[in-house]
Amino acid sequence: MLPFCIQRLQIPFYLQKSREKKELFILDRIQTIREVKFIPKGGQIQDLSVPASHNEYYYEIAEFIDLIERRLCESTINSHDHSLATLEIIDEVRKQSGIIYPADK
């Protein structure tokens, strides 16, 4: 598995393949990532960040407007099933990491 952590929370997560590699991705935030740093095994931190060309909600709003104009109820980019699967993954990550928000109580 390939570990990465959310820098603000300092929580390690694992993406794919082997833990032995000890490669690390550091993300500044999970919802809309602005900074990505990569630390290869025994190597120096590499900044993989790319400046955003638009507001972080640009594409979401553009898709929403397009759906309204085409009179569609569901996006082909982010279907209802995809949204549910994403929320299930987020819930499981929060559960395994012990993240509890005030609204959860």
Protein Blocks (a to p, Z undefined) as FASTA:
>chain_A
ZZdddfklopacdfbdcfklopacddfbfklcfbdcdddehiacddfbdcdfbdfklmmm
mmmmmmmmnopabdfklgfklmmmmmmmmmmmmmmnopacfklZZ
